[in-house]
Each structure stands twice: as C-alpha cells, then as structure tokens.
Amino acid sequence: MLYVLLRLYNRDREAFQLGNYLVKMTVNEVALILGLPNTGCRFTFSRTPPPGHTHESLTEELHGAATEDWSPTVEGVEDRRISLLIKYLLAMFFFPLKSLKVPSCITKITCVREFVKYNWSLAIHEFLHVQFDQLSRVSAIRSAGSNIGSLEGCATLLLVRLYEHTRVHPPVHELARPRISRWSPLLRYSAKFCTKLQENLFLKNYVHYKFMNVLDEEKTLLTEEEYYSDFENPPPEEHKRKKDRFCRLG
C-alpha cells in the first residue's frame, strides 16, 4: 500500500493525487494524526549524529533504565522517564535513519521542557517530504511493481492520512486521540485492492478535502488554517489560488 501511495505523489506540486485532486499534506494534519502541537521553534533537522549514538545504544539505555531508582522521591525522575520514552519514539518511529544512527537533535533532549520547545510536527512534515521527493524520483524511472526503496520516517502517518481523506477504512475508535490510534494496526491489503485503489479514488464522494469532525480539544494543536468543505463543495477559485492546497486536475 505504501508503494501505491508513493507513486501517487506529484513531486512538482508536492502533493498526492487523490482521485481528481492534488491534496497537499499539511503540518496541521501531522499534528492531528500524531497529537503533537504545531507550535514551537522551528529547527534544522540534522542527519549527523554524535559519535556512538545508535538505535542499539538508545535501546540499551532504555533497557538499562529498568535498574534505576524510579521512586517518586528521586529528583527529576518523571522528566527522566518521559524523556527516555520521547527519545525512543523519535529515533525509532519518526526519524529512523537507514544508517541506524540517532539524529543529534534527538540526543539533546534531556527533559520534557526541552522537547516542548520545538515544533516536532513541522520537523516530521519536512523530513517526510524529503523522502517523498527522493522516492518519487526513483518511481518515475522504474516500472510499476518494481522496488523503489524504503520510506524513512513515520510510514503509518501516510496510511492514516489516506484513511482520513478517503473512505478506504472507517475508524475503529472514531473519537480516539491522537488520530493515529483510531485505526487498527492489523490492516492488510491484497495486491488487487492496491491496484484498484487509484481507480476507486476517482469515484464521486470518495475523497474528503479536510479531516472530518475536528474536536475542540484537537484545535489546540493547530495553527490557523482554513479547512475547506468536502469533495461535493470545492473551494472557490480565488481560495484555491491563495491557499494552493487543493488543485483540481483537468
């Protein structure tokens, strides 16, 4: 399924072709899916890790923490516990470099206060778009069905975004937060289903412009962004030119 989605990426417009529309992935969508606020300082993501910091060493640090004193009376124990979990999630799921190195920005997180300073939704968004661009270049010169490489970053985010914008799968837990937890992780797809996906997306009312039913609690994660109506009521031409988020093809 991921390979099918990556082949739908339009590198020139930095958007995915869903049915008749090009739909850009926004930072607010990343925030809604992962539950990470679209706020905080922007930073330059570095692929150069400090010497010795690998996924294996981070896992060992996490396992070794089991022998530490986690009693509530120990100063900073909660910060230590949460920062370890944050570093593990960021390194293993959101920025899993093929070299198995841990990016330097992640190793610098020593407490929750350091983590919340930065806009991780924006960083994840930019990191994934680099991957989309690289893989789409490979896809353009290889035949359908051939291997185009692997996606670094949170691949599940790409699938959940498809579910949000289409009717491919209804959510299992409709109001769960963050939205990544609304769908079963056990979903499997046949080759026939994946082949028919693009054709099905062209059916009327199959594609939503926006994430549906954004809760008031979720809006605290977002920066100001206009959410258009769904497929049956496309945005006016002047809005499409201004926002350039949804572009009708043909």
Helices and strands as residue ranges (DSSP letters): H 2-7, E 9-10, E 15-18, E 21-23, H 27-34, H 55-64, G 65-67, H 77-89, I 90-94, H 104-107, H 112-115, H 120-141, H 155-165, G 179-181, H 191-201, H 216-219, H 237-243, E 246-248
